[in-house]
Amino acid sequence: MIRNYAPREPRNETTLSTEQTETKAAARLSCPHGNKGGPKSHQCQTSQRTCASVSLTTRSENLLNTRPRLRFQRRMRLLTARDYARVFQRPQKSSDKAITVLARRSDCQVARLGLAIPRKQIRRAVHRNRLKRLIRESFRRHQALLCGLDVVVIGRRDLLEQNSQRVFACLENHWRLVSERCKNSAAS
């Protein structure tokens, strides 16, 4: 389209007309819900390509993921105050200067984790969140050992001074001790 430009007149509200002289084509937007005003053929091609790529991706993921997924799912968390209170009533306990681990047999077949990292002990949220991530990762790796237990981990100020490897080693020791104690208490 070739436009002939005329000398510009100052535009303000009084000189603008209320009618549009030209119709403009709808702009193409790259949004997840698509451009509803744009051409239909473009949308069809995009959705077909997307579906094809999704089916290829899920197929290849299924072939590559042969080991079990050990995610920290919602069913593996202590969610309610009642769950925590049950563990605090008669726990099997393992503790040191940095961490206290409380555990109790549960009716569930999966291990469940509750975290208690007090703000009075570990002031900065960044540090509390780092410790929670480390504890969750260690718990995820030892799910088979802790199967059928509800576990609450209580952190203390000394936990901040330890590096990640030391925290993992400390937690591994606690997981082992608590699982043995819970098995022995169930046997007797």
C-alpha positions in Angstrom: 0.0 0.0 0.0 1.5 3.4 -1.0 0.5 6.4 1.0 0.6 9.9 -0.1 1.7 12.1 2.8 0.2 15.5 3.1 1.8 18.2 5.2 0.9 17.5 8.8 -1.6 19.5 10.6 -1.4 19.8 14.4 -3.6 17.1 15.9 -5.5 17.7 19.0 -9.0 16.8 20.0 -10.7 19.6 18.0 -9.2 18.6 14.7 -9.5 14.8 15.0 -12.5 13.1 13.4 -14.4 10.4 15.3 -14.5 8.2 12.3 -11.6 6.0 11.2 -10.6 6.5 7.6 -8.6 3.3 7.2 -9.1 -0.2 8.5 -6.0 -1.8 9.9 -5.1 -5.5 9.8 -5.2 -7.2 13.2 -1.8 -7.4 14.8 -0.3 -10.8 15.3 0.4 -11.5 18.9 2.4 -14.3 20.3 0.4 -15.4 23.2 -0.4 -18.8 24.6 -4.1 -18.5 23.9 -3.6 -17.5 20.3 -4.7 -14.5 18.3 -8.5 -14.7 18.0 -8.7 -11.8 15.5 -5.9 -13.0 13.2 -6.0 -15.4 10.2 -7.4 -18.8 11.0 -4.9 -20.8 8.8 -2.0 -19.6 11.0 -3.7 -20.8 14.1 -4.4 -24.2 12.7 -0.8 -24.7 11.6 0.5 -23.7 15.0 -1.8 -26.0 17.0 -1.0 -28.9 14.7 2.7 -28.3 15.2 2.3 -28.0 18.9 0.4 -31.3 19.2 3.0 -33.1 17.1 5.8 -31.9 19.3 4.0 -32.7 22.5 3.4 -36.3 21.4 7.1 -36.7 20.4 8.3 -35.2 23.6 6.2 -37.5 25.8 7.2 -40.6 23.8 10.9 -39.8 24.2 10.5 -39.0 27.8 8.8 -42.3 28.5 11.6 -44.2 26.8 14.4 -42.3 28.6 12.9 -42.3 32.1 13.4 -45.9 33.2 14.2 -45.2 36.8 11.4 -44.4 39.3 10.5 -40.8 39.9 11.4 -39.7 43.5 9.6 -36.4 43.7 8.5 -34.7 46.9 4.7 -34.9 46.3 1.9 -33.5 48.3 1.1 -37.0 49.8 4.6 -37.1 51.2 4.1 -34.0 53.4 2.7 -33.6 56.8 0.0 -31.1 56.1 -2.3 -30.6 59.1 -1.7 -29.7 62.7 -3.2 -33.0 63.6 -0.4 -34.8 61.7 2.3 -32.9 63.5 0.6 -33.4 66.9 0.5 -37.1 66.3 4.2 -37.2 65.7 5.0 -35.0 68.7 2.9 -37.2 71.1 5.1 -40.3 71.2 8.0 -40.0 68.8 11.2 -41.9 68.3 13.9 -39.3 68.5 17.3 -38.7 67.1 19.2 -35.4 67.8 22.5 -33.6 67.8 23.6 -30.0 68.1 22.1 -29.0 64.7 19.1 -31.1 64.1 16.4 -33.0 65.9 14.4 -35.7 64.0 11.2 -37.0 65.4 9.5 -40.0 63.8 6.5 -42.2 64.3 4.9 -45.2 62.5 2.0 -44.2 60.3 -0.9 -46.0 58.5 0.4 -44.7 55.2 2.7 -46.8 53.0 4.8 -43.7 52.0 7.1 -41.7 54.2 5.8 -38.2 55.1 7.9 -35.2 56.1 7.2 -32.2 58.2 9.6 -29.3 58.6 10.0 -27.0 61.6 12.7 -24.5 61.0 12.0 -21.7 63.6 12.6 -18.1 62.7 14.0 -17.5 66.2 16.8 -20.0 65.5 17.5 -19.1 61.8 16.7 -15.5 61.2 17.1 -15.0 57.4 14.5 -16.5 55.1 17.2 -17.3 52.5 19.0 -19.5 55.0 15.7 -21.2 56.2 14.7 -21.9 52.6 18.2 -23.4 51.7 18.0 -25.7 54.7 14.5 -26.8 53.8 15.6 -27.6 50.3 18.5 -29.7 51.6 16.3 -31.6 54.0 13.7 -32.3 51.3 16.4 -33.5 49.0 17.9 -35.8 51.6 14.4 -37.1 52.5 13.7 -37.7 48.8 16.8 -39.8 48.4 16.0 -41.9 51.5 12.3 -42.6 50.9 12.8 -46.3 50.7 14.5 -46.4 54.1 11.8 -44.2 55.8 8.8 -46.0 54.2 5.7 -46.0 56.5 7.0 -43.2 58.8 5.9 -39.7 59.6 9.0 -37.6 60.2 9.4 -34.1 61.6 12.8 -32.3 61.3 13.5 -29.5 63.7 16.4 -27.2 62.8 18.7 -25.3 65.2 21.1 -22.4 64.9 24.1 -24.7 64.5 22.7 -26.0 61.3 23.7 -22.7 59.6 27.4 -23.3 60.2 27.5 -26.6 58.3 28.0 -27.0 54.6 25.7 -29.0 52.4 27.7 -32.2 52.5 27.8 -32.2 56.3 24.0 -31.6 56.5 23.4 -34.5 54.1 25.7 -36.8 56.1 24.0 -35.7 59.4 20.5 -36.3 58.0 21.5 -39.7 56.6 22.7 -40.8 60.0 19.4 -39.5 61.6 17.3 -41.3 59.0 19.0 -44.6 59.7 18.7 -44.3 63.4 15.1 -43.2 63.4 14.0 -46.0 61.0 15.8 -48.6 63.1 14.2 -47.3 66.3 10.7 -47.3 64.8 11.2 -50.9 63.5 12.3 -52.1 66.9 9.4 -50.3 68.7 6.9 -51.9 66.3 8.4 -55.4 66.8 8.1 -55.2 70.6 
